[in-house]
Amino acid sequence: MSKSTDDEIMLDEISPQDMRKKPWKYIGYRKFCEFVTSDNDFFILRRFSELTARVLLALQDELSELESQLQILENHLSQKSAPDVHNGSFRQETQETRLQLICKINMKLRAYSQSAATSMASASANNILDELVIQHSNLRSRPRVPEKDVTSISNWFHNYQNAIWHEETEYTNKPKDLFSIVPKAKTPLRQLLERSSHFRLCKLWRKGPSSEDEDIHFSSDQRIDLFVTLTVTILGSVMLIVPLWLLPFVTRTVQRLEIITAFVVVFLCFVSFAMVARPSESLGATAA
């Protein structure tokens, strides 16, 4: 009998009562990892913004201190009463203290940044790419995790209490410091609809849950996107067709302009709300 078959038999012998008594043994991180990787919305981590900021500030201060020491040393060596030392050559350097300072600065700069030369078609320049700064900037630029996704993870911890050590579940208590590994751009319309639990749990886009996770409901992104697309298409068509039918029944030019202006403004607001588009793209869609 294969090893996988033995594992299946061993798991089948574990009753629901056993899981409730010892969730930390039978569920643990194995099942939690299955949950968070089942949907991109659930795979969220912390940015550690405050810790990163402290590390960057500490490195910055250390570099500033070394810079001051180097400046004081060179001011001393440049005095008239100082010995004649060549301060314009690395090859003829005679000051061991200055060499040590430069070595320390080099090490700190490597921790703080890395040098890179980038060539473009129009120009070429050597840029200092602050590795830690760029990494933190990339994390900070990611959108905030929707509250519903944090709630989903918290609900899993609640349904499987003690499956994960309590202190290791507290990252969900810092929603402003969380980011999604694979963020998905969603229209404001879909975000508004997904605030409703009735919409999220609708049977039209529910996937069949596994037998072991009956309390977990998975939704199909494709079905929700199709529903939102159809809704946007229908409402957009109505906004474009209705004024065409109203204008023949209006004789005054001012009233016609009022109708056209009103529907253009409403359509622009609708496009901005129902699509992931920049303001210029929304204006282009309205003009078209």
Phi and psi restraints in degrees (value plus and minus 20) as a CYANA .aco file:
   2 SER   PHI     -91.0   -51.0
   2 SER   PSI     143.5   183.5
   3 LYS   PHI     -86.5   -46.5
   3 LYS   PSI     -59.7   -19.7
   4 SER   PHI     -83.0   -43.0
   4 SER   PSI     -57.1   -17.1
   5 THR   PHI     -86.0   -46.0
   5 THR   PSI     -60.5   -20.5
   6 ASP   PHI     -80.9   -40.9
   6 ASP   PSI     -60.9   -20.9
   7 ASP   PHI     -84.7   -44.7
   7 ASP   PSI     -59.1   -19.1
   8 GLU   PHI     -85.7   -45.7
   8 GLU   PSI     -60.6   -20.6
   9 ILE   PHI     -85.3   -45.3
   9 ILE   PSI     -61.1   -21.1
  10 MET   PHI     -84.0   -44.0
  10 MET   PSI     -60.3   -20.3
  11 LEU   PHI     -89.5   -49.5
  11 LEU   PSI     -55.3   -15.3
  12 ASP   PHI     -84.9   -44.9
  12 ASP   PSI     -45.9    -5.9
  13 GLU   PHI     -97.6   -57.6
  13 GLU   PSI     -31.2     8.8
  14 ILE   PHI    -103.9   -63.9
  14 ILE   PSI      99.3   139.3
  15 SER   PHI    -105.8   -65.8
  15 SER   PSI     140.9   180.9
  16 PRO   PHI     -77.0   -37.0
  16 PRO   PSI     -53.2   -13.2
  17 GLN   PHI     -84.2   -44.2
  17 GLN   PSI     -59.7   -19.7
  18 ASP   PHI     -82.8   -42.8
  18 ASP   PSI     -60.8   -20.8
  19 MET   PHI     -85.6   -45.6
  19 MET   PSI     -57.7   -17.7
  20 ARG   PHI     -89.3   -49.3
  20 ARG   PSI     -53.7   -13.7
  21 LYS   PHI     -95.3   -55.3
  21 LYS   PSI     -60.2   -20.2
  22 LYS   PHI    -152.1  -112.1
  22 LYS   PSI      46.0    86.0
  23 PRO   PHI     -84.8   -44.8
  23 PRO   PSI     -50.1   -10.1
  24 TRP   PHI     -85.1   -45.1
  24 TRP   PSI     -41.4    -1.4
  25 LYS   PHI    -113.4   -73.4
  25 LYS   PSI     -63.6   -23.6
  26 TYR   PHI    -117.0   -77.0
  26 TYR   PSI     -36.7     3.3
  27 ILE   PHI    -131.0   -91.0
  27 ILE   PSI     -93.8   -53.8
  28 GLY   PHI      32.9    72.9
  28 GLY   PSI    -175.0  -135.0
  29 TYR   PHI     -91.4   -51.4
  29 TYR   PSI     -41.5    -1.5
  30 ARG   PHI     -81.4   -41.4
  30 ARG   PSI     -68.9   -28.9
  31 LYS   PHI     -94.4   -54.4
  31 LYS   PSI     -53.5   -13.5
  32 PHE   PHI     -86.5   -46.5
  32 PHE   PSI     -59.3   -19.3
  33 CYS   PHI     -85.5   -45.5
  33 CYS   PSI     -56.6   -16.6
  34 GLU   PHI     -81.2   -41.2
  34 GLU   PSI     -57.1   -17.1
  35 PHE   PHI     -89.8   -49.8
  35 PHE   PSI     -70.1   -30.1
  36 VAL   PHI     -89.2   -49.2
  36 VAL   PSI     -45.5    -5.5
  37 THR   PHI    -111.9   -71.9
  37 THR   PSI     -22.3    17.7
  38 SER   PHI     -93.7   -53.7
  38 SER   PSI     -41.8    -1.8
  39 ASP   PHI    -171.0  -131.0
  39 ASP   PSI     118.3   158.3
  40 ASN   PHI     -81.0   -41.0
  40 ASN   PSI     -46.9    -6.9
  41 ASP   PHI     -85.9   -45.9
  41 ASP   PSI     -44.2    -4.2
  42 PHE   PHI    -111.1   -71.1
  42 PHE   PSI     -33.9     6.1
  43 PHE   PHI    -108.4   -68.4
  43 PHE   PSI      65.9   105.9
  44 ILE   PHI    -143.5  -103.5
  44 ILE   PSI     128.2   168.2
  45 LEU   PHI    -155.8  -115.8
  45 LEU   PSI     153.3   193.3
  46 ARG   PHI    -111.6   -71.6
  46 ARG   PSI     128.5   168.5
  47 ARG   PHI    -103.4   -63.4
  47 ARG   PSI     -47.9    -7.9
  48 PHE   PHI      35.2    75.2
  48 PHE   PSI      31.2    71.2
  49 SER   PHI     -80.2   -40.2
  49 SER   PSI     -64.8   -24.8
  50 GLU   PHI     -86.7   -46.7
  50 GLU   PSI     -60.2   -20.2
  51 LEU   PHI     -86.9   -46.9
  51 LEU   PSI     -62.2   -22.2
  52 THR   PHI     -82.7   -42.7
  52 THR   PSI     -61.9   -21.9
  53 ALA   PHI     -81.9   -41.9
  53 ALA   PSI     -59.2   -19.2
  54 ARG   PHI     -87.1   -47.1
  54 ARG   PSI     -61.0   -21.0
  55 VAL   PHI     -83.3   -43.3
  55 VAL   PSI     -64.1   -24.1
  56 LEU   PHI     -83.7   -43.7
  56 LEU   PSI     -62.3   -22.3
  57 LEU   PHI     -86.5   -46.5
  57 LEU   PSI     -56.9   -16.9
  58 ALA   PHI     -85.8   -45.8
  58 ALA   PSI     -65.1   -25.1
  59 LEU   PHI     -83.4   -43.4
  59 LEU   PSI     -59.7   -19.7
  60 GLN   PHI     -81.6   -41.6
  60 GLN   PSI     -61.9   -21.9
  61 ASP   PHI     -87.7   -47.7
  61 ASP   PSI     -60.0   -20.0
  62 GLU   PHI     -83.5   -43.5
  62 GLU   PSI     -61.1   -21.1
  63 LEU   PHI     -86.3   -46.3
  63 LEU   PSI     -58.6   -18.6
  64 SER   PHI     -83.8   -43.8
  64 SER   PSI     -58.4   -18.4
  65 GLU   PHI     -86.1   -46.1
  65 GLU   PSI     -63.7   -23.7
  66 LEU   PHI     -85.1   -45.1
  66 LEU   PSI     -57.3   -17.3
  67 GLU   PHI     -82.1   -42.1
  67 GLU   PSI     -61.0   -21.0
  68 SER   PHI     -85.8   -45.8
  68 SER   PSI     -61.1   -21.1
  69 GLN   PHI     -82.5   -42.5
  69 GLN   PSI     -60.9   -20.9
  70 LEU   PHI     -85.7   -45.7
  70 LEU   PSI     -59.6   -19.6
  71 GLN   PHI     -86.6   -46.6
  71 GLN   PSI     -61.8   -21.8
  72 ILE   PHI     -83.3   -43.3
  72 ILE   PSI     -62.5   -22.5
  73 LEU   PHI     -82.1   -42.1
  73 LEU   PSI     -65.1   -25.1
  74 GLU   PHI     -91.3   -51.3
  74 GLU   PSI     -51.3   -11.3
  75 ASN   PHI     -83.6   -43.6
  75 ASN   PSI     -59.1   -19.1
  76 HIS   PHI     -87.0   -47.0
  76 HIS   PSI     -62.6   -22.6
  77 LEU   PHI     -91.1   -51.1
  77 LEU   PSI     -38.6     1.4
  78 SER   PHI    -111.9   -71.9
  78 SER   PSI     -22.0    18.0
  79 GLN   PHI     -89.0   -49.0
  79 GLN   PSI     134.4   174.4
  80 LYS   PHI     -85.7   -45.7
  80 LYS   PSI     -53.2   -13.2
  81 SER   PHI    -100.1   -60.1
  81 SER   PSI     -29.6    10.4
  82 ALA   PHI     -97.2   -57.2
  82 ALA   PSI     137.4   177.4
  83 PRO   PHI     -81.1   -41.1
  83 PRO   PSI     134.2   174.2
  84 ASP   PHI     -92.6   -52.6
  84 ASP   PSI      84.2   124.2
  85 VAL   PHI    -141.5  -101.5
  85 VAL   PSI     115.6   155.6
  86 HIS   PHI     -95.4   -55.4
  86 HIS   PSI      88.0   128.0
  87 ASN   PHI    -115.4   -75.4
  87 ASN   PSI      -9.8    30.2
  88 GLY   PHI    -138.7   -98.7
  88 GLY   PSI       7.4    47.4
  89 SER   PHI    -168.5  -128.5
  89 SER   PSI     115.1   155.1
  90 PHE   PHI    -105.1   -65.1
  90 PHE   PSI     -51.9   -11.9
  91 ARG   PHI     -90.8   -50.8
  91 ARG   PSI     -51.3   -11.3
  92 GLN   PHI    -126.4   -86.4
  92 GLN   PSI       8.4    48.4
  93 GLU   PHI     -86.4   -46.4
  93 GLU   PSI     111.4   151.4
  94 THR   PHI    -138.8   -98.8
  94 THR   PSI     -26.2    13.8
  95 GLN   PHI    -115.6   -75.6
  95 GLN   PSI      86.1   126.1
  96 GLU   PHI     -83.3   -43.3
  96 GLU   PSI     -55.5   -15.5
  97 THR   PHI     -82.4   -42.4
  97 THR   PSI     -62.0   -22.0
  98 ARG   PHI     -87.1   -47.1
  98 ARG   PSI     -59.4   -19.4
  99 LEU   PHI     -81.4   -41.4
  99 LEU   PSI     -62.8   -22.8
 100 GLN   PHI     -84.1   -44.1
 100 GLN   PSI     -60.3   -20.3
 101 LEU   PHI     -83.4   -43.4
 101 LEU   PSI     -63.3   -23.3
 102 ILE   PHI     -84.5   -44.5
 102 ILE   PSI     -58.0   -18.0
 103 CYS   PHI     -83.9   -43.9
 103 CYS   PSI     -62.3   -22.3
 104 LYS   PHI     -83.7   -43.7
 104 LYS   PSI     -62.8   -22.8
 105 ILE   PHI     -82.6   -42.6
 105 ILE   PSI     -59.7   -19.7
 106 ASN   PHI     -80.5   -40.5
 106 ASN   PSI     -64.1   -24.1
 107 MET   PHI     -85.0   -45.0
 107 MET   PSI     -62.0   -22.0
 108 LYS   PHI     -87.5   -47.5
 108 LYS   PSI     -58.2   -18.2
 109 LEU   PHI     -86.0   -46.0
 109 LEU   PSI     -55.3   -15.3
 110 ARG   PHI     -86.0   -46.0
 110 ARG   PSI     -53.9   -13.9
 111 ALA   PHI     -92.8   -52.8
 111 ALA   PSI     -52.2   -12.2
 112 TYR   PHI    -108.3   -68.3
 112 TYR   PSI     -51.7   -11.7
 113 SER   PHI    -177.8  -137.8
 113 SER   PSI     149.7   189.7
 114 GLN   PHI    -153.3  -113.3
 114 GLN   PSI     124.4   164.4
 115 SER   PHI    -106.8   -66.8
 115 SER   PSI     123.1   163.1
 116 ALA   PHI    -169.9  -129.9
 116 ALA   PSI     119.4   159.4
 117 ALA   PHI    -123.5   -83.5
 117 ALA   PSI     105.0   145.0
 118 THR   PHI    -136.0   -96.0
 118 THR   PSI     111.5   151.5
 119 SER   PHI    -132.3   -92.3
 119 SER   PSI     110.4   150.4
 120 MET   PHI    -134.2   -94.2
 120 MET   PSI     146.6   186.6
 121 ALA   PHI     -86.5   -46.5
 121 ALA   PSI     -53.2   -13.2
 122 SER   PHI    -113.0   -73.0
 122 SER   PSI     -46.9    -6.9
 123 ALA   PHI    -179.4  -139.4
 123 ALA   PSI     145.2   185.2
 124 SER   PHI    -155.6  -115.6
 124 SER   PSI     120.7   160.7
 125 ALA   PHI    -175.9  -135.9
 125 ALA   PSI     137.1   177.1
 126 ASN   PHI    -116.0   -76.0
 126 ASN   PSI      98.4   138.4
 127 ASN   PHI    -131.1   -91.1
 127 ASN   PSI     120.5   160.5
 128 ILE   PHI    -110.4   -70.4
 128 ILE   PSI      91.4   131.4
 129 LEU   PHI    -114.5   -74.5
 129 LEU   PSI      87.0   127.0
 130 ASP   PHI     -93.0   -53.0
 130 ASP   PSI      80.9   120.9
 131 GLU   PHI     -79.0   -39.0
 131 GLU   PSI     -71.6   -31.6
 132 LEU   PHI     -86.4   -46.4
 132 LEU   PSI     -58.0   -18.0
 133 VAL   PHI     -83.7   -43.7
 133 VAL   PSI     -64.0   -24.0
 134 ILE   PHI     -86.3   -46.3
 134 ILE   PSI     -61.9   -21.9
 135 GLN   PHI     -80.6   -40.6
 135 GLN   PSI     -65.0   -25.0
 136 HIS   PHI     -86.9   -46.9
 136 HIS   PSI     -57.3   -17.3
 137 SER   PHI     -83.9   -43.9
 137 SER   PSI     -59.7   -19.7
 138 ASN   PHI     -83.9   -43.9
 138 ASN   PSI     -60.3   -20.3
 139 LEU   PHI     -87.6   -47.6
 139 LEU   PSI     -61.0   -21.0
 140 ARG   PHI     -86.4   -46.4
 140 ARG   PSI     -48.9    -8.9
 141 SER   PHI     -98.1   -58.1
 141 SER   PSI     -33.5     6.5
 142 ARG   PHI     -90.6   -50.6
 142 ARG   PSI     125.6   165.6
 143 PRO   PHI     -87.0   -47.0
 143 PRO   PSI     134.8   174.8
 144 ARG   PHI     -87.9   -47.9
 144 ARG   PSI     128.2   168.2
 145 VAL   PHI     -92.1   -52.1
 145 VAL   PSI     110.8   150.8
 146 PRO   PHI     -79.1   -39.1
 146 PRO   PSI     127.3   167.3
 147 GLU   PHI     -80.5   -40.5
 147 GLU   PSI     -54.1   -14.1
 148 LYS   PHI     -84.5   -44.5
 148 LYS   PSI     -53.2   -13.2
 149 ASP   PHI     -91.2   -51.2
 149 ASP   PSI     -59.1   -19.1
 150 VAL   PHI     -84.8   -44.8
 150 VAL   PSI     -59.8   -19.8
 151 THR   PHI     -83.7   -43.7
 151 THR   PSI     -57.2   -17.2
 152 SER   PHI     -81.9   -41.9
 152 SER   PSI     -62.4   -22.4
 153 ILE   PHI     -88.3   -48.3
 153 ILE   PSI     -61.3   -21.3
 154 SER   PHI     -82.0   -42.0
 154 SER   PSI     -57.5   -17.5
 155 ASN   PHI     -85.3   -45.3
 155 ASN   PSI     -56.0   -16.0
 156 TRP   PHI     -84.0   -44.0
 156 TRP   PSI     -64.2   -24.2
 157 PHE   PHI     -81.0   -41.0
 157 PHE   PSI     -55.8   -15.8
 158 HIS   PHI     -91.2   -51.2
 158 HIS   PSI     -60.9   -20.9
 159 ASN   PHI     -90.6   -50.6
 159 ASN   PSI     -49.0    -9.0
 160 TYR   PHI    -140.9  -100.9
 160 TYR   PSI      43.8    83.8
 161 GLN   PHI     -82.0   -42.0
 161 GLN   PSI     118.2   158.2
 162 ASN   PHI      51.3    91.3
 162 ASN   PSI     -16.4    23.6
 163 ALA   PHI     -88.5   -48.5
 163 ALA   PSI     -54.5   -14.5
 164 ILE   PHI    -138.2   -98.2
 164 ILE   PSI     118.5   158.5
 165 TRP   PHI     -73.2   -33.2
 165 TRP   PSI     112.8   152.8
 166 HIS   PHI     -74.4   -34.4
 166 HIS   PSI     -64.0   -24.0
 167 GLU   PHI     -84.8   -44.8
 167 GLU   PSI     -42.4    -2.4
 168 GLU   PHI    -108.8   -68.8
 168 GLU   PSI     -19.1    20.9
 169 THR   PHI    -125.2   -85.2
 169 THR   PSI     -22.3    17.7
 170 GLU   PHI     -95.9   -55.9
 170 GLU   PSI     -26.1    13.9
 171 TYR   PHI     -85.6   -45.6
 171 TYR   PSI     -42.1    -2.1
 172 THR   PHI     -92.9   -52.9
 172 THR   PSI     -31.3     8.7
 173 ASN   PHI    -102.0   -62.0
 173 ASN   PSI     -20.2    19.8
 174 LYS   PHI    -141.1  -101.1
 174 LYS   PSI      48.4    88.4
 175 PRO   PHI     -82.2   -42.2
 175 PRO   PSI     -49.7    -9.7
 176 LYS   PHI     -93.0   -53.0
 176 LYS   PSI     -35.0     5.0
 177 ASP   PHI    -123.2   -83.2
 177 ASP   PSI     -10.9    29.1
 178 LEU   PHI    -118.1   -78.1
 178 LEU   PSI     130.9   170.9
 179 PHE   PHI    -162.6  -122.6
 179 PHE   PSI     135.7   175.7
 180 SER   PHI    -113.1   -73.1
 180 SER   PSI     117.9   157.9
 181 ILE   PHI     -83.7   -43.7
 181 ILE   PSI     -62.2   -22.2
 182 VAL   PHI    -144.8  -104.8
 182 VAL   PSI      61.9   101.9
 183 PRO   PHI     -88.0   -48.0
 183 PRO   PSI     124.2   164.2
 184 LYS   PHI    -139.1   -99.1
 184 LYS   PSI     108.6   148.6
 185 ALA   PHI     -94.1   -54.1
 185 ALA   PSI     101.2   141.2
 186 LYS   PHI    -140.1  -100.1
 186 LYS   PSI     123.5   163.5
 187 THR   PHI     -88.9   -48.9
 187 THR   PSI     132.1   172.1
 188 PRO   PHI     -76.1   -36.1
 188 PRO   PSI     -52.1   -12.1
 189 LEU   PHI     -84.0   -44.0
 189 LEU   PSI     -64.9   -24.9
 190 ARG   PHI     -87.4   -47.4
 190 ARG   PSI     -59.2   -19.2
 191 GLN   PHI     -80.1   -40.1
 191 GLN   PSI     -59.5   -19.5
 192 LEU   PHI     -86.2   -46.2
 192 LEU   PSI     -63.6   -23.6
 193 LEU   PHI     -84.9   -44.9
 193 LEU   PSI     -58.4   -18.4
 194 GLU   PHI     -94.9   -54.9
 194 GLU   PSI     -27.9    12.1
 195 ARG   PHI     -88.1   -48.1
 195 ARG   PSI     -43.1    -3.1
 196 SER   PHI    -106.6   -66.6
 196 SER   PSI     105.5   145.5
 197 SER   PHI     -86.7   -46.7
 197 SER   PSI     -50.2   -10.2
 198 HIS   PHI     -84.4   -44.4
 198 HIS   PSI     -58.2   -18.2
 199 PHE   PHI     -88.6   -48.6
 199 PHE   PSI     -65.4   -25.4
 200 ARG   PHI     -84.2   -44.2
 200 ARG   PSI     -54.4   -14.4
 201 LEU   PHI    -115.5   -75.5
 201 LEU   PSI      -9.7    30.3
 202 CYS   PHI     -81.0   -41.0
 202 CYS   PSI     119.3   159.3
 203 LYS   PHI     -90.7   -50.7
 203 LYS   PSI     -35.1     4.9
 204 LEU   PHI     -84.6   -44.6
 204 LEU   PSI     -53.2   -13.2
 205 TRP   PHI    -143.4  -103.4
 205 TRP   PSI       3.2    43.2
 206 ARG   PHI    -105.1   -65.1
 206 ARG   PSI     113.3   153.3
 207 LYS   PHI    -105.8   -65.8
 207 LYS   PSI     134.7   174.7
 208 GLY   PHI     -91.3   -51.3
 208 GLY   PSI      99.0   139.0
 209 PRO   PHI     -92.6   -52.6
 209 PRO   PSI     138.2   178.2
 210 SER   PHI     -90.8   -50.8
 210 SER   PSI     138.9   178.9
 211 SER   PHI     -85.5   -45.5
 211 SER   PSI     -46.3    -6.3
 212 GLU   PHI    -102.9   -62.9
 212 GLU   PSI     -41.1    -1.1
 213 ASP   PHI    -140.1  -100.1
 213 ASP   PSI      42.8    82.8
 214 GLU   PHI     -88.1   -48.1
 214 GLU   PSI     -43.1    -3.1
 215 ASP   PHI    -103.3   -63.3
 215 ASP   PSI     -26.9    13.1
 216 ILE   PHI    -121.0   -81.0
 216 ILE   PSI     108.5   148.5
 217 HIS   PHI    -134.0   -94.0
 217 HIS   PSI     103.6   143.6
 218 PHE   PHI    -124.4   -84.4
 218 PHE   PSI     115.2   155.2
 219 SER   PHI    -128.0   -88.0
 219 SER   PSI     128.2   168.2
 220 SER   PHI    -107.9   -67.9
 220 SER   PSI      97.4   137.4
 221 ASP   PHI     -82.0   -42.0
 221 ASP   PSI     -56.7   -16.7
 222 GLN   PHI     -83.2   -43.2
 222 GLN   PSI     -62.2   -22.2
 223 ARG   PHI     -88.7   -48.7
 223 ARG   PSI     -60.9   -20.9
 224 ILE   PHI     -85.4   -45.4
 224 ILE   PSI     -63.2   -23.2
 225 ASP   PHI     -82.1   -42.1
 225 ASP   PSI     -58.7   -18.7
 226 LEU   PHI     -84.4   -44.4
 226 LEU   PSI     -62.4   -22.4
 227 PHE   PHI     -82.7   -42.7
 227 PHE   PSI     -65.2   -25.2
 228 VAL   PHI     -85.0   -45.0
 228 VAL   PSI     -60.0   -20.0
 229 THR   PHI     -83.5   -43.5
 229 THR   PSI     -64.3   -24.3
 230 LEU   PHI     -83.4   -43.4
 230 LEU   PSI     -61.0   -21.0
 231 THR   PHI     -81.9   -41.9
 231 THR   PSI     -65.7   -25.7
 232 VAL   PHI     -83.9   -43.9
 232 VAL   PSI     -61.6   -21.6
 233 THR   PHI     -83.9   -43.9
 233 THR   PSI     -64.7   -24.7
 234 ILE   PHI     -85.9   -45.9
 234 ILE   PSI     -68.8   -28.8
 235 LEU   PHI     -85.0   -45.0
 235 LEU   PSI     -59.8   -19.8
 236 GLY   PHI     -83.6   -43.6
 236 GLY   PSI     -60.1   -20.1
 237 SER   PHI     -84.6   -44.6
 237 SER   PSI     -60.0   -20.0
 238 VAL   PHI     -81.2   -41.2
 238 VAL   PSI     -63.3   -23.3
 239 MET   PHI     -86.7   -46.7
 239 MET   PSI     -46.4    -6.4
 240 LEU   PHI    -106.0   -66.0
 240 LEU   PSI     -52.1   -12.1
 241 ILE   PHI    -105.3   -65.3
 241 ILE   PSI     -59.3   -19.3
 242 VAL   PHI     -75.5   -35.5
 242 VAL   PSI     -67.4   -27.4
 243 PRO   PHI     -82.8   -42.8
 243 PRO   PSI     -49.1    -9.1
 244 LEU   PHI     -85.2   -45.2
 244 LEU   PSI     -53.3   -13.3
 245 TRP   PHI    -102.8   -62.8
 245 TRP   PSI     -42.7    -2.7
 246 LEU   PHI    -101.7   -61.7
 246 LEU   PSI     -55.8   -15.8
 247 LEU   PHI     -79.3   -39.3
 247 LEU   PSI     -59.2   -19.2
 248 PRO   PHI     -82.3   -42.3
 248 PRO   PSI     -43.7    -3.7
 249 PHE   PHI    -111.4   -71.4
 249 PHE   PSI     -18.3    21.7
 250 VAL   PHI    -134.6   -94.6
 250 VAL   PSI     106.3   146.3
 251 THR   PHI    -117.7   -77.7
 251 THR   PSI     -52.9   -12.9
 252 ARG   PHI     -95.6   -55.6
 252 ARG   PSI     116.4   156.4
 253 THR   PHI     -84.9   -44.9
 253 THR   PSI     -58.7   -18.7
 254 VAL   PHI     -83.3   -43.3
 254 VAL   PSI     -62.1   -22.1
 255 GLN   PHI     -85.3   -45.3
 255 GLN   PSI     -57.5   -17.5
 256 ARG   PHI     -83.6   -43.6
 256 ARG   PSI     -62.4   -22.4
 257 LEU   PHI     -83.4   -43.4
 257 LEU   PSI     -57.4   -17.4
 258 GLU   PHI     -83.3   -43.3
 258 GLU   PSI     -63.0   -23.0
 259 ILE   PHI     -84.3   -44.3
 259 ILE   PSI     -66.6   -26.6
 260 ILE   PHI     -82.6   -42.6
 260 ILE   PSI     -64.9   -24.9
 261 THR   PHI     -81.9   -41.9
 261 THR   PSI     -64.3   -24.3
 262 ALA   PHI     -81.7   -41.7
 262 ALA   PSI     -65.3   -25.3
 263 PHE   PHI     -91.9   -51.9
 263 PHE   PSI     -52.3   -12.3
 264 VAL   PHI     -84.6   -44.6
 264 VAL   PSI     -64.2   -24.2
 265 VAL   PHI     -84.6   -44.6
 265 VAL   PSI     -64.8   -24.8
 266 VAL   PHI     -83.9   -43.9
 266 VAL   PSI     -61.0   -21.0
 267 PHE   PHI     -86.4   -46.4
 267 PHE   PSI     -58.9   -18.9
 268 LEU   PHI     -82.8   -42.8
 268 LEU   PSI     -64.6   -24.6
 269 CYS   PHI     -82.9   -42.9
 269 CYS   PSI     -59.3   -19.3
 270 PHE   PHI     -85.9   -45.9
 270 PHE   PSI     -63.2   -23.2
 271 VAL   PHI     -83.2   -43.2
 271 VAL   PSI     -61.6   -21.6
 272 SER   PHI     -85.4   -45.4
 272 SER   PSI     -52.9   -12.9
 273 PHE   PHI    -105.2   -65.2
 273 PHE   PSI     -52.1   -12.1
 274 ALA   PHI    -116.6   -76.6
 274 ALA   PSI     -26.7    13.3
 275 MET   PHI    -150.8  -110.8
 275 MET   PSI     132.8   172.8
 276 VAL   PHI    -108.1   -68.1
 276 VAL   PSI      66.4   106.4
 277 ALA   PHI    -159.6  -119.6
 277 ALA   PSI     132.5   172.5
 278 ARG   PHI     -96.9   -56.9
 278 ARG   PSI     140.2   180.2
 279 PRO   PHI     -75.0   -35.0
 279 PRO   PSI     -60.5   -20.5
 280 SER   PHI     -84.4   -44.4
 280 SER   PSI     -57.2   -17.2
 281 GLU   PHI     -89.2   -49.2
 281 GLU   PSI     -57.1   -17.1
 282 SER   PHI     -83.8   -43.8
 282 SER   PSI     -62.4   -22.4
 283 LEU   PHI     -84.4   -44.4
 283 LEU   PSI     -58.1   -18.1
 284 GLY   PHI     -84.5   -44.5
 284 GLY   PSI     -61.6   -21.6
 285 ALA   PHI     -84.8   -44.8
 285 ALA   PSI     -58.0   -18.0
 286 THR   PHI     -88.1   -48.1
 286 THR   PSI     -61.0   -21.0
 287 ALA   PHI     -86.6   -46.6
 287 ALA   PSI     -55.4   -15.4
